Amino acid sequence: MGKILVTGADGFIGSHLVERLVELGYKVKAFVYYNSFNSWGWIDTFDDTLKKEIEIFAGDIRDPNGVYESMKDVEVVFHLAALIGIPFSYHSPDSYVDTNIKGTLNVLQAAKKFNTKRVLVTSTSEVYGTAQFVPITEKHPFQGQSPYSATKIGADKIAESFYRSFNLPITIVRPFNTYGPRQSARAVIPTIIIQLLSNAKRIKLGNITPTRDLVYVKDTVEGFIEIFKSDKTIGEEINIATQSEISVGDLAKLIFKLMNKNCEIETDEIRLRPEKSEVQRLYGSNEKLLKLTNWEQKFNLEMGLRKTIDWFMQPNNLAKYKSDLYNI
């Protein structure tokens, strides 16, 4: 196998994917977001031995020329680069169109030019919106309940069009609610853990009634890799889900229990989504993933939460987060 490009390699899931691909012996080029600090995001936290195994390409997914240059010598692309914060998409939707839709188009155009052997485009369970039936299969209707989800729907459809129009070997990978070490504080699990570690007695959250299908990051990464390894997945859109659900409120109580904390939950108005934008239920089907690949879930919710809590409890990791701020 030739070189693999991972866009969004500096982010949460991307950095775990890079780590695992190198561990499996693949040659990896990591597309990281260019900045004047020369920061490589989470890749900066890798040990020196691992860093030496990775080729770094600093660029901007919104720039077609940079994307083109990054893909000249690669056979496979895992495209994860995206803006993902839902609240931020309410007041900066233009940036989501540029990054999520145009960025994906840049990858597809370059892949078409270079006859790239595989392109895996990362979607999100948010494209489904509130479940109309459960478990949510890949046949579920799309609902643009936020500018973020709307741009991911657009990116998915452009990817589908390149498969149908140009026979580009594309797979749309659709993870449900991934969590674990390195996740942004904008997500609910880090939000809860960080507040607890700051010894807060009242934990600020938004709506606690919605349910989510939570996938530990290592299981998500194995999903990506198993999908990539199977030729049966070309031209398909595939969920990575646990086929289970838990409400935000029950999730918080479980984390309280695992961390031996006795806390109350306080509704913070600023964290509430607009009523019609809130996704009330996400509960995904993994039947297609199990049918087309050799993936299996290795971490149940309690196992994954324990590993996540242990990571956040390390002072060097916790220091990267601001417990006193609401991160949109």
C-alpha positions as CSV (number, residue, x, y, z in Angstrom):
1,M,0.0,0.0,0.0
2,G,1.3,3.5,-0.9
3,K,1.0,6.6,1.2
4,I,-2.1,7.5,3.1
5,L,-3.2,11.2,3.6
6,V,-5.3,12.1,6.6
7,T,-6.8,15.5,6.5
8,G,-7.7,17.0,9.9
9,A,-4.9,15.0,11.3
10,D,-4.3,17.6,14.0
11,G,-7.8,17.1,15.5
12,F,-9.4,14.7,17.9
13,I,-10.4,11.7,15.7
14,G,-7.8,12.5,13.1
15,S,-4.9,12.3,15.5
16,H,-6.1,8.9,16.8
17,L,-6.4,7.7,13.3
18,V,-2.9,8.8,12.3
19,E,-1.5,7.0,15.4
20,R,-3.3,3.8,14.6
21,L,-2.3,3.8,10.9
22,V,1.3,4.2,11.8
23,E,1.0,1.5,14.4
24,L,-0.3,-0.8,11.6
25,G,2.7,0.0,9.4
26,Y,1.2,2.4,6.9
27,K,3.0,5.4,5.5
28,V,1.1,8.4,6.6
29,K,1.0,12.0,5.6
30,A,-0.8,14.2,8.0
31,F,-2.5,17.3,6.6
32,V,-2.6,19.9,9.5
33,Y,-4.0,23.4,9.6
34,Y,-1.4,25.9,8.8
35,N,-0.8,28.6,11.4
36,S,2.0,31.0,12.4
37,F,2.6,29.1,15.7
38,N,3.7,26.1,13.7
39,S,1.4,24.1,15.8
40,W,0.4,20.6,14.7
41,G,-2.5,20.3,17.1
42,W,-2.6,17.0,18.9
43,I,0.3,15.6,16.9
44,D,2.5,17.9,19.0
45,T,1.7,15.6,22.0
46,F,3.1,12.5,20.2
47,D,6.4,11.1,21.3
48,D,9.4,11.9,19.0
49,T,9.6,8.3,17.7
50,L,6.1,8.5,16.5
51,K,6.4,12.0,15.0
52,K,9.4,10.8,12.9
53,E,7.1,8.2,11.3
54,I,4.7,10.9,10.0
55,E,5.1,13.3,7.1
56,I,3.5,16.6,8.0
57,F,1.8,18.8,5.4
58,A,0.7,22.2,6.7
59,G,-2.1,23.8,4.6
60,D,-5.7,24.9,4.5
61,I,-8.4,22.5,3.3
62,R,-10.2,25.6,1.8
63,D,-7.3,26.2,-0.6
64,P,-7.6,24.0,-3.7
65,N,-3.9,24.4,-4.7
66,G,-2.7,23.3,-1.2
67,V,-5.0,20.3,-1.2
68,Y,-3.8,19.4,-4.8
69,E,-0.2,19.6,-3.7
70,S,-0.8,17.4,-0.6
71,M,-2.4,14.7,-2.7
72,K,0.2,14.3,-5.5
73,D,1.9,11.2,-4.0
74,V,-0.9,9.5,-2.1
75,E,-3.1,6.5,-2.9
76,V,-5.7,6.8,-0.2
77,V,-7.3,9.8,1.6
78,F,-9.1,9.8,4.9
79,H,-10.8,13.2,4.8
80,L,-11.6,14.4,8.3
81,A,-10.8,18.1,8.1
82,A,-14.0,20.1,9.1
83,L,-15.5,22.7,11.3
84,I,-17.7,20.7,13.8
85,G,-18.9,23.0,16.6
86,I,-22.7,23.4,16.3
87,P,-23.1,26.6,18.3
88,F,-20.3,28.3,16.3
89,S,-22.1,27.4,13.1
90,Y,-25.1,29.6,14.2
91,H,-23.2,32.8,13.9
92,S,-20.4,31.9,11.4
93,P,-22.1,29.7,8.8
94,D,-20.0,31.0,5.9
95,S,-16.9,29.5,7.4
96,Y,-18.7,26.1,7.6
97,V,-19.7,26.3,3.9
98,D,-16.1,27.1,2.9
99,T,-14.5,24.4,5.1
100,N,-17.0,21.6,5.0
101,I,-18.4,21.8,1.5
102,K,-15.7,23.6,-0.5
103,G,-13.0,21.8,1.4
104,T,-14.5,18.4,0.5
105,L,-14.9,19.5,-3.1
106,N,-11.2,20.4,-3.2
107,V,-10.3,16.8,-2.0
108,L,-12.6,15.3,-4.6
109,Q,-11.3,17.3,-7.4
110,A,-7.7,16.4,-6.6
111,A,-8.7,12.7,-6.2
112,K,-10.3,12.8,-9.6
113,K,-7.2,14.4,-11.1
114,F,-4.8,11.9,-9.6
115,N,-7.0,8.8,-9.9
116,T,-6.7,8.3,-6.1
117,K,-7.4,4.6,-5.2
118,R,-9.7,5.3,-2.2
119,V,-11.4,8.4,-0.7
120,L,-13.1,8.1,2.7
121,V,-15.2,11.2,3.4
122,T,-16.2,11.8,7.0
123,S,-19.8,12.5,7.6
124,T,-21.7,12.8,11.0
125,S,-24.8,11.4,12.6
126,E,-26.0,15.1,12.8
127,V,-27.0,14.8,9.1
128,Y,-30.0,12.7,10.3
129,G,-31.3,15.2,12.8
130,T,-33.8,13.9,15.4
131,A,-34.5,10.2,14.7
132,Q,-37.7,9.6,12.8
133,F,-37.2,5.9,13.4
134,V,-34.7,3.8,15.3
135,P,-32.2,2.4,15.0
136,I,-31.2,5.0,12.4
137,T,-30.0,3.3,9.3
138,E,-28.3,4.9,6.3
139,K,-31.7,5.1,4.6
140,H,-32.9,7.7,7.2
141,P,-33.9,11.1,5.7
142,F,-31.4,14.0,6.1
143,Q,-32.5,17.0,8.2
144,G,-30.5,20.2,8.3
145,Q,-31.2,21.2,11.9
146,S,-28.1,23.4,12.1
147,P,-25.8,25.2,9.6
148,Y,-23.2,22.6,10.6
149,S,-25.3,19.6,9.7
150,A,-26.5,21.3,6.5
151,T,-22.9,21.7,5.3
152,K,-22.1,18.1,6.1
153,I,-25.2,17.0,4.2
154,G,-23.9,19.1,1.3
155,A,-20.4,17.6,1.5
156,D,-21.9,14.1,1.6
157,K,-24.0,14.8,-1.5
158,I,-21.1,16.2,-3.4
159,A,-19.1,13.1,-2.5
160,E,-21.9,10.9,-3.7
161,S,-22.1,12.8,-7.0
162,F,-18.4,12.2,-7.7
163,Y,-18.9,8.5,-7.2
164,R,-21.9,8.4,-9.5
165,S,-20.6,10.9,-12.1
166,F,-16.9,9.9,-12.3
167,N,-16.8,6.5,-10.7
168,L,-14.5,7.9,-8.0
169,P,-13.9,5.2,-5.3
170,I,-15.6,7.0,-2.5
171,T,-17.0,5.8,0.8
172,I,-18.9,8.1,3.2
173,V,-18.1,7.2,6.8
174,R,-20.7,8.4,9.3
175,P,-19.6,8.2,12.9
176,F,-22.1,8.7,15.6
177,N,-21.1,10.6,18.8
178,T,-17.4,9.8,19.2
179,Y,-15.8,10.6,22.6
180,G,-12.5,10.0,24.3
181,P,-9.0,11.5,25.0
182,R,-8.2,14.8,23.2
183,Q,-11.9,15.7,22.5
184,S,-12.7,19.4,22.5
185,A,-14.3,20.9,25.5
186,R,-17.3,21.9,23.3
187,A,-18.5,18.3,23.6
188,V,-20.6,17.2,26.6
189,I,-18.3,14.5,28.1
190,P,-15.2,16.7,28.4
191,T,-17.5,19.5,29.6
192,I,-18.7,17.3,32.5
193,I,-15.3,15.8,33.4
194,I,-13.5,19.2,33.3
195,Q,-16.1,20.8,35.6
196,L,-15.9,17.9,38.0
197,L,-12.1,18.1,38.1
198,S,-12.4,21.8,39.0
199,N,-14.4,20.7,42.0
200,A,-17.6,22.3,40.9
201,K,-20.6,21.4,43.0
202,R,-23.1,22.3,40.2
203,I,-22.4,21.2,36.7
204,K,-23.6,23.5,34.0
205,L,-25.2,21.8,31.0
206,G,-27.7,22.5,28.3
207,N,-30.7,20.3,27.5
208,I,-30.2,16.9,29.3
209,T,-33.1,15.0,27.8
210,P,-31.7,14.3,24.3
211,T,-30.2,10.8,23.8
212,R,-26.9,10.0,22.0
213,D,-25.2,6.9,20.6
214,L,-21.7,7.2,22.1
215,V,-18.7,5.5,20.4
216,Y,-15.3,5.4,22.0
217,V,-12.7,7.0,19.7
218,K,-10.6,3.8,19.3
219,D,-13.7,2.0,18.1
220,T,-14.5,4.8,15.7
221,V,-10.9,4.6,14.3
222,E,-11.1,0.9,13.9
223,G,-14.4,1.5,12.0
224,F,-12.6,3.8,9.6
225,I,-9.8,1.3,9.0
226,E,-12.1,-1.7,8.6
227,I,-14.2,0.3,6.1
228,F,-11.0,1.2,4.2
229,K,-9.9,-2.5,4.1
230,S,-13.1,-3.7,2.5
231,D,-13.8,-3.3,-1.2
232,K,-17.5,-3.9,-0.5
233,T,-17.7,-0.4,1.1
234,I,-16.9,1.5,-2.1
235,G,-19.8,3.7,-3.1
236,E,-21.5,3.2,0.2
237,E,-22.4,5.4,3.2
238,I,-21.8,3.6,6.5
239,N,-22.7,4.4,10.1
240,I,-20.2,3.7,12.9
241,A,-22.5,3.3,15.9
242,T,-23.0,1.1,19.0
243,Q,-26.7,0.7,18.4
244,S,-27.5,1.9,21.9
245,E,-28.4,5.3,23.4
246,I,-28.2,7.2,26.7
247,S,-29.7,10.6,27.7
248,V,-27.3,13.5,28.5
249,G,-28.7,13.5,32.0
250,D,-28.1,9.8,32.6
251,L,-24.7,10.2,31.1
252,A,-23.8,12.9,33.5
253,K,-25.0,10.8,36.5
254,L,-22.9,7.9,35.2
255,I,-19.8,10.1,35.0
256,F,-20.6,11.5,38.6
257,K,-20.6,7.8,39.8
258,L,-17.4,6.9,38.0
259,M,-15.6,9.9,39.5
260,N,-17.1,9.5,42.9
261,K,-18.7,13.0,42.8
262,N,-22.0,14.1,44.3
263,C,-23.2,17.0,42.1
264,E,-26.3,18.7,40.9
265,I,-27.0,19.7,37.3
266,E,-27.7,23.3,36.5
267,T,-29.3,24.4,33.2
268,D,-27.2,27.0,31.6
269,E,-29.3,29.0,29.1
270,I,-26.3,29.8,26.9
271,R,-25.8,26.1,26.3
272,L,-29.3,25.5,25.0
273,R,-29.8,25.1,21.3
274,P,-32.8,26.6,19.6
275,E,-35.8,24.3,20.0
276,K,-36.1,23.3,16.3
277,S,-32.3,22.9,16.0
278,E,-31.8,20.5,19.0
279,V,-31.4,16.9,17.9
280,Q,-33.5,15.0,20.4
281,R,-32.6,11.5,19.6
282,L,-29.6,9.7,18.0
283,Y,-29.6,5.9,18.1
284,G,-27.7,4.4,15.2
285,S,-27.8,1.1,13.3
286,N,-24.4,-0.6,12.8
287,E,-25.9,-3.5,10.8
288,K,-24.4,-2.4,7.5
289,L,-20.9,-1.9,9.1
290,L,-21.0,-5.4,10.6
291,K,-22.2,-6.9,7.3
292,L,-19.6,-5.3,5.1
293,T,-16.5,-5.3,7.4
294,N,-14.9,-7.1,10.3
295,W,-15.5,-4.3,12.8
296,E,-16.5,-5.1,16.3
297,Q,-17.1,-2.8,19.3
298,K,-14.4,-3.4,21.9
299,F,-15.2,-0.6,24.4
300,N,-18.6,-0.4,26.1
301,L,-19.6,3.0,27.5
302,E,-18.3,2.5,31.0
303,M,-14.9,1.2,29.7
304,G,-14.6,4.2,27.4
305,L,-15.6,6.7,30.0
306,R,-13.0,5.3,32.5
307,K,-10.3,5.7,29.9
308,T,-11.4,9.2,29.1
309,I,-11.6,10.2,32.7
310,D,-8.1,8.8,33.4
311,W,-6.7,10.8,30.5
312,F,-8.3,14.1,31.6
313,M,-7.1,13.5,35.2
314,Q,-3.4,13.7,34.0
315,P,-2.3,17.3,34.9
316,N,-0.6,17.9,31.5
317,N,-3.7,17.0,29.7
318,L,-6.1,18.9,31.9
319,A,-4.0,22.0,31.6
320,K,-4.9,22.3,27.9
321,Y,-8.5,23.0,28.8
322,K,-10.3,26.1,30.4
323,S,-12.8,24.8,32.9
324,D,-14.2,28.3,33.6
325,L,-15.2,29.0,30.0
326,Y,-18.1,27.7,27.8
327,N,-16.4,26.5,24.7
328,I,-18.7,26.8,21.7
